[in-house]
Structures are given as C-alpha cells and as structure tokens.
Amino acid sequence: MSGNPAQLRVIVFDLDDTLYPERDYVQSGFEAVARAFEAELRPTFDLATRMKQVFESGDRSRVFDSILGDLHRPPDPALIQRMVDVYRNHQPRIRLFADADAALDRLASRFKLALLSDGYLAAQRRKVDALGLAQRLDSIVLTDELGRDYWKPDPRAFQRLAADLQLCGPQCAYVADNRSKDFVAPNQLGWRSVMVCRPGALYADWPAPAGGQPQFVIDSLNRLPESLASAGPSRPQ
C-alpha cells in the first residue's frame, strides 16, 4: 500500500462496452465466420446479416444453431464448435470509443491505468492487441488467464491487481458497464465503482445483484476523474 489511503491512485477499466463498442466486435466476428463458412454452407442469404439479426433478437447464445436451422441442416455440434472457434480467434476490427481514447491520454500523467476483463482468453488478447492497449496501460489482467473461477464477480483478480500495484481500497476505481457482475467485487474491497452508461450497450439494462450497484454512474469517460472526487462511496450521480 502506498500514498494517502483515501487518494485515488489507479483507474481500472473493463474492456467490452467500456473502452470500445462490443457490437463492433460481434459484427467483426460474424463477418469472419461468414467468410470462413460461405463455401461450406452455401447460404441463400447473407450469413453475417442473418447472424446479426438473430443476435439482436436476444437469442445470443444460439446464433450459429439458428443459422443451421435456417439452412435446413441438422444440429451439428462439431460444425458449431468450428464456427465458435473462428469467432473467438478472429482478428477483430474494432476501435476505442472517442472518449476512451481521450481519457487514456488525459489520465495517464495523473494515475496508474489498468485493465481487468472477463472473456475467453484468445478473444480478449486479440481485442487488447487490436486496440493497442498494452502500450497505454500499467497493468492488464485478463481473468481467463487465472482460470474461469476468477471471472467476475469473484474478487481474486481484483485483489491480485491491487497487490501488484501496491494499492488498496479507495485508492482504486473500477470503471465498467455491467451491473450484473462488474461491481460486486470492487464494492466488497472498498474500491470506488463507476458505471459508464452508453446508448446501445449490450448489458445496460441487466439488474444488479445484492451489493452490486455502482457507487457512481456517468455517461462518458470525459467525466473522469471529476466524478470520483469524493474520497469514499457515494450515491450514483
């Protein structure tokens, strides 16, 4: 632990829908799958467009199953797994939100900056590379590197990151987008928890579990760090 225990020292960001639009990744992945399987599936419709339609309908875990049904093909777990593998391992075409890009530049001289993100490791690593984050952050923790049991809301990845930076409690802030899992651990650990609410975010309407409400709510990363001026927890603003 270092410095004033109430002074903010590190801002830790989530990745998907916090630093870049996750729908861009989804579309990039669907286009990669469409290219990879066009010849094999021989669809009579645009594969990527249909995948997006299924995804936006809310049946997000069965997009590829639905595509096979549209093609009047029997269920084929091996084929679906190949499609999933292409999706998770494709090189994404994504860019930072403008306010995220600006925030990383603006905050770098005043705070340590870090990333803590769930998700399948191969996919998350490619996102980090595509966004050039390794060169802009002091620490990156991809929870899948530690094991699936470390995914949020488990607090251990947060504890490890704080220990590596020799910081704790309100010296740390976590900025993320998903009430259903993102803020339980930082709240438990005495961190400041900040939800960024973006139009069209995939998880903006998901409810929070007990202890999972963010302490602060902002609509843009342009509001950092002023929205965190208080030394301790506050009601969402």
Protein Blocks (a to p, Z undefined) as FASTA:
>chain_A
ZZjfkbcfbdcddfehplpcfklmmmmmmmmmmmmmmmmnopabdfklmmmmmmmnopam
lmmmmmmmmnopacdfklmmmmmmmmmmpccdddddfklmmmmmmmmmmpccddddeddf
klmmmmmmmnommmmcfbdcdfklnopklpcfbfklmmmmmmmnopahjlbccddfbfkl
mmmmmmmnopacdddddehiaklmpccdehiacfbdcfbfklpcklmmpfbdcddZZ
